[in-house]
Amino acid sequence: MKYHRSQKDVLIGIAVGLIVNVLGMLLWWVLFSKSDLESTFVYAYQEGMLGAIIGLGAILNLLAFFAFIRLRYDSRAKGVLIATFISAFVILFLKFW
């Protein structure tokens, strides 16, 4: 399947947004947790805090979004915005189901 340039850029933006979100979550783990990675996130899930950690990780998407806007990669910025919405839907899913 052949993609247009803008479709490829949107997919790149989504990937960057999701990766940056995961890096933000890992940064939270390094700064605030004294346990290993797995037990920290299992505990956060059991206590209903995983959505908050995902939300904190998504804050770093602001950096990626504005960097793409500044570099005039609007399609990639759109992808980061989509990744942020994906994170929001995951948070809603964890909160209500």
Summary of the structure (lengths in Angstrom):
residues: 97
radius of gyration: 14.9
end to end distance: 35.6
largest distance: 46.6
contacts: 292
relative contact order: 0.22
helix: 82%
strand: 0%
